[in-house]
Amino acid sequence: MTTKNDDLEAALLAYGGGDEDEPETPQDDPATVSPVSPSQPGPTYTPPEEDPEKKADDEPKNVTLEREIEPILADPGLVKLGSGLEVRIVRMKTREFFALMRIVTNGALPALMSMQVDFDVDDDAFLQRLLSVVVMAIPNSEQQAIDFIQQMCVPVDLNTGPKMTRAQVQENVEKQQELLAQLANPEIDDLLTIIEAIIRQESEDIQGLGKRLGQMWKLAQKTGQLSSPASSGNSED
């Protein structure tokens, strides 16, 4: 005959809540655990995909603009006048070079003597010095300066081609006349802008020509091809 205590003890044993000691789970000794072999696959981490819109927002603004907007290189030979008319600066040839020399010699000869333009300086220094000389010469060489810029400027939208119609030729004549009329008495800002564009375009060639003339002058002095006024006067006596 079982008692209530026996029934309770049997129920506890069946449930697992008895007082008997549970076997301990054996734990590995850290010193004896072998490291994981590199060849064994381990857990991998896959980073979450970045939102392209958020990435674009995080980029610096200047970098984003450089990627989205292609830089447009300005044509140094193009000048836009205050009236909105665009003109192109042509390359200087012999007649245009002599026209520039007339401006400098007529209006800036005293400045040339005092400033002593050196052709052996770096490009930027020569450009600034030459630009200063030409600008200072303009007031005393007014008509020469006007003639010079009229020679150096042409309309940008002239009709071209081997076979132009009479209408296209007449259109070119009208555009050229319009430009000459505007440059006959230009705005001061337009005049200085055109002169600066010309000097920047031609300064390298002018500097190279000056160096070449300087070498020729030194060679002529060494070889005795240049005679001083005093020696020539003595020879006449």
Secondary structure, 3 states (H helix, E strand, C coil): CCCHHHHHHHHHHHHCCCCCCCCCCCCCCCCCCCCCCCCCCCCCCCCCCCCHHHHHHHCCHHHHHHHHCCCCCCCCCEEECCCCCEEEECCCCHHHHHHHHHHHHHHCHHHHHHHCCCCCCCHHHHHHHHHHHHHHHHHHCHHHHHHHHHHHEEECCCCCCCCCCHHHHHHHHHHHHHHHHHHHCCCHHHHHHHHHHHHHHHHHHHHHHHHHHHHHHHHHHHCCCCCCHHHHHHHHC
